[in-house]
Amino acid sequence: MTIQFNIPTNLTLLRIALIPLLTVVFYLPWQYSNFACTLIFLLAGFTDWLDGYLARKLKLETPFGAFLDPVADKLMVAFILVLIVQQQASPYLAIPAAIIIGREITIASLREWMAEIGQRAKVKVSQLGKWKTSAQMLAIGMLLYRDDLFGLPINLIGYGLLYIAAVLTLWSMISYLSAALAVIEEE
């Protein structure tokens, strides 16, 4: 099987390449590093939307792209959450971050196992998963930015959204595990 590198796949690879760039900028002793990190994160989010749009629109969907896209998303989320927790060391931040990272590992493994037994469709992305992702991305963007904006406590709002994302994360994980349990009981 040949891996096809097309525009959507290259955008996904760019998203992965943005992780070390974001890390370097995150640790720069520069007063605008949080703003720059937020912009890099927004660029990564845009490439996530754009690669999916182009893959569907131009009929460039490939098995490698379908594999790589969620890997890039999970790497970005896990890596940034670790950076944020390290910077704002607090159990109030570490707990929801650990829930989110743990869920991502669990569901990725579950999907791989379900694919092996020919039941991948039983654990496909749900609407609940999309809500979780939206809350998670907004939270991460705000936690990266941190500074108040127009009188709004952005970091505090980011905390709240991270807890909402953690609750949605647990809810969606239970939903996926229940679907997998039903398959196990059938066999």
matplotlib code that plots the C-alpha trace (Angstrom):
import matplotlib.pyplot as plt

x = [0.0, 1.4, 0.9, -0.6, 0.6, -2.0, -3.0, -5.2, -2.6, 0.1, -2.1, -2.4, 1.3, 1.7, -0.6, 1.8, 4.8, 3.2, 3.5, 7.2, 6.9, 4.1, 6.3, 9.3, 7.0, 5.3, 8.6, 10.0, 10.6, 8.5, 5.4, 3.4, 4.2, 0.7, -0.8, 1.5, 0.7, -3.0, -2.5, -0.5, -3.2, -5.9, -3.9, -3.7, -7.5, -8.0, -5.8, -7.9, -11.1, -9.4, -7.9, -11.3, -13.1, -10.6, -10.5, -14.3, -14.7, -11.8, -12.4, -8.9, -9.9, -7.3, -6.9, -3.7, -5.4, -8.2, -5.7, -3.4, -6.1, -7.3, -3.7, -2.7, -5.7, -4.9, -1.2, -1.9, -4.5, -2.4, 0.7, -0.8, -2.7, 0.6, 2.2, -0.7, -0.8, 3.0, 2.7, -0.4, 0.4, -2.8, -4.9, -7.9, -6.3, -4.5, -7.6, -9.7, -6.6, -5.8, -9.5, -9.3, -5.9, -6.9, -10.1, -8.3, -5.9, -8.8, -11.1, -8.2, -7.4, -11.0, -11.5, -8.4, -9.7, -13.2, -11.7, -9.8, -13.0, -14.8, -17.0, -15.4, -18.7, -20.1, -17.6, -17.6, -17.5, -20.8, -22.5, -21.5, -17.9, -18.1, -19.5, -16.7, -14.2, -15.6, -15.6, -12.1, -10.7, -12.3, -10.9, -7.4, -7.4, -8.4, -6.0, -3.2, -4.1, -4.7, -4.9, -8.2, -9.7, -12.3, -12.7, -13.5, -11.5, -10.3, -8.2, -11.1, -13.6, -11.0, -11.0, -14.8, -14.9, -12.2, -14.5, -17.4, -15.1, -14.1, -17.7, -18.6, -15.4, -16.5, -20.1, -18.9, -16.4, -19.2, -21.3, -18.5, -17.7, -21.4, -21.5, -18.4, -19.8, -22.9, -20.7, -18.8, -22.0, -23.2, -20.1]
y = [0.0, 3.4, 6.4, 9.3, 12.8, 15.2, 18.7, 17.5, 15.1, 17.8, 20.1, 17.4, 17.0, 20.8, 20.6, 18.0, 20.2, 23.2, 21.3, 21.9, 25.5, 26.1, 24.6, 26.9, 30.0, 28.9, 29.0, 32.2, 34.9, 37.3, 39.2, 38.2, 34.5, 33.6, 35.6, 34.0, 30.5, 31.2, 32.2, 29.0, 27.0, 28.8, 28.1, 24.4, 24.4, 26.0, 23.4, 20.7, 22.2, 22.8, 19.4, 17.7, 20.2, 19.7, 16.0, 15.7, 18.5, 17.4, 13.7, 13.3, 11.1, 8.4, 5.7, 7.3, 10.7, 9.1, 7.6, 10.7, 13.4, 12.1, 11.4, 15.0, 16.2, 14.0, 14.9, 18.6, 18.5, 16.2, 18.2, 21.6, 20.4, 19.1, 22.5, 24.4, 22.2, 22.6, 26.4, 26.7, 23.9, 23.1, 20.0, 22.0, 22.1, 18.7, 16.7, 17.7, 17.6, 14.0, 13.0, 14.4, 12.8, 9.5, 9.4, 10.1, 7.2, 4.9, 5.7, 5.5, 2.1, 1.1, 2.2, 0.3, -2.9, -2.4, -2.0, -5.3, -7.2, -5.4, -3.2, 0.2, 1.8, 1.1, 3.7, 6.4, 10.0, 11.2, 14.6, 14.4, 13.9, 17.0, 19.1, 17.8, 18.8, 22.3, 22.9, 21.5, 23.6, 26.8, 26.0, 25.3, 28.5, 30.5, 28.8, 29.5, 33.1, 33.6, 37.4, 39.2, 40.5, 43.3, 42.9, 39.1, 36.7, 34.6, 32.1, 31.6, 31.0, 28.6, 26.7, 26.5, 25.3, 22.7, 21.3, 21.2, 19.4, 16.9, 16.1, 15.7, 13.6, 11.2, 11.1, 10.4, 7.8, 6.0, 6.1, 4.6, 1.9, 1.0, 0.5, -1.7, -3.7, -4.4, -5.8, -7.9, -9.3, -10.3, -12.4]
z = [0.0, -1.0, 1.2, -0.7, 0.2, -1.0, 0.1, 3.0, 4.2, 4.0, 6.0, 8.7, 8.7, 9.1, 12.1, 13.7, 12.8, 14.5, 17.9, 18.3, 17.0, 19.6, 22.3, 21.5, 21.4, 24.6, 26.5, 24.9, 27.5, 25.4, 26.7, 23.7, 23.6, 24.9, 22.1, 19.5, 20.9, 20.6, 17.0, 16.3, 17.9, 15.9, 12.7, 13.7, 14.2, 10.8, 9.1, 10.9, 9.3, 6.0, 5.5, 6.1, 3.9, 1.0, 1.4, 1.0, -1.6, -3.8, -3.2, -1.8, 1.2, 1.8, 4.5, 5.6, 5.9, 7.9, 10.3, 10.5, 11.1, 14.6, 15.6, 14.8, 16.8, 19.8, 19.8, 19.7, 22.5, 24.8, 24.2, 24.8, 27.9, 29.4, 28.7, 30.3, 33.4, 33.8, 33.5, 35.7, 38.1, 40.0, 40.7, 39.5, 36.0, 36.1, 36.9, 33.8, 31.7, 32.8, 32.2, 28.6, 27.8, 29.4, 27.4, 24.2, 24.8, 25.8, 22.9, 20.3, 21.6, 21.7, 18.1, 17.0, 18.7, 17.3, 13.8, 14.3, 15.0, 12.1, 14.3, 13.8, 12.9, 16.4, 17.8, 15.1, 16.1, 17.6, 18.0, 21.7, 20.7, 18.5, 21.4, 23.6, 21.0, 20.6, 24.4, 24.6, 21.8, 23.2, 26.6, 25.3, 23.3, 26.3, 28.6, 26.2, 25.9, 29.7, 29.8, 30.4, 27.3, 27.1, 30.9, 30.6, 32.7, 29.8, 31.9, 34.3, 31.4, 30.0, 33.3, 33.2, 29.6, 30.4, 33.1, 30.7, 28.2, 30.9, 31.7, 28.0, 27.7, 30.4, 29.0, 25.4, 26.7, 28.6, 25.4, 23.3, 26.0, 26.2, 22.4, 22.6, 25.5, 23.5, 20.7, 23.2, 24.7, 21.2, 20.5]

ax = plt.figure().add_subplot(projection="3d")
ax.plot(x, y, z, "-o")
ax.set_aspect("equal")
plt.show()
